Amino acid sequence: MSVLPLSKGTQSQPQSMPATLCPGNPASARYTFPMGLRLLAATTSQGKLRDFRTAARAYAISIDPLPALTAVPAPEEDGATFTANATLKAVYYSQFAPGMMVLADDSGLEVDALDGAPGVRSARFAADSGLVDSPDANDNTDVWNNIILLQRLAGVPMARRTARYFCALVAARDGQALHTAQGTVDGLILEAPRGTGGFGYDPLFYLPALDQTMAELDLETKHSLSHRGRAIAALLPMLRS
C-alpha cells in the first residue's frame, strides 16, 4: 500500500497583511498576540472546540463557545462549498457578539470515488438517504453516516478509496468576514471501522503514513494533524487585533 502525504493547511491572505505575519514565514513565529486575546467559536461541538483550542494554545489565545448559541436560530447552510457555508455562519453569528471576533467553520469528508461526496452534506449524509433516528432514540447520526458511506463504497478497491478531511474556517466581526483559512488531511476509507476515539467518520478514515485511523490516534497526535487544527493554525497568525 502506498503512503499518502498528509496535506498542510492553506490560507487566503488579506492584501493589507504584512509579509512578516504570513504563515510559513519564520518571522511569524516571533509575532506576539495582544494579551488576553479571546475568540468565540460558533459551535456546540466539543470535538471541534478541542481541535480549535489545542491549536490556539500555541499562540496563547483562548477560544470559547459563543454564549447562548443554542438560543440563536441557526442560519440555513445553503452554500455550495465549505468556504461559503463557513462565511455565512461567521458573518451571521458575529452579529450576536458585538465587537468580538467570531470563528465559524464548515468541514467534512470528500471521497474521490464518490465525486467529492458527502462534501458539504457530510453531517447529513444519512439523513439525505432517509436514514434518521426516531425521536426517542439516542443520537446515532455518526453511525448512520458511516453505514451509508460504506454502502456507497461497496466493491470499490482500496486504491480508489482516497479521501480527505477538509475544513474552511472564517473569522468575522460585527457582520463582516475578515479572514479565511483552510486545512486538509488526506487518507483512505477503510472497509470496516477501527478505533473508538474521535467522532464523525474518524473510525473509517485511515492514515497510511501512521497505519492508524483517526479514531485510533491519541488526542495529541490527532490534534496536531487534524484538518480543523491545521485550518486554525493557518488562521491565527492573521489575527492582529
Number of C-alpha atoms within 10 A of each C-alpha: 6 7 11 15 12 17 18 16 25 20 21 12 19 12 7 6 12 10 12 15 20 19 20 12 11 11 12 15 14 10 13 11 15 12 8 9 16 15 18 20 26 23 19 13 10 10 13 17 18 16 23 24 20 21 23 19 12 10 17 16 18 15 20 16 17 21 13 9 15 11 7 11 8 11 11 9 17 10 13 11 16 21 22 17 23 26 27 23 27 28 22 21 27 26 16 18 15 12 12 18 23 32 32 25 28 25 26 22 25 21 21 15 15 15 9 13 17 21 23 24 19 22 18 18 22 21 16 14 11 9 15 16 13 9 7 6 8 8 12 11 18 18 15 20 24 21 17 18 22 18 11 12 18 10 9 12 12 13 10 13 17 20 21 23 22 26 27 28 28 29 30 25 22 18 19 16 21 18 20 26 25 28 26 24 22 22 24 21 25 19 18 11 18 17 14 13 16 17 13 21 24 23 24 23 27 25 21 17 12 11 11 16 26 29 22 18 19 11 15 10 10 18 20 15 21 25 28 33 27 28 29 30 26 25 27 20 19 23 15 12 7
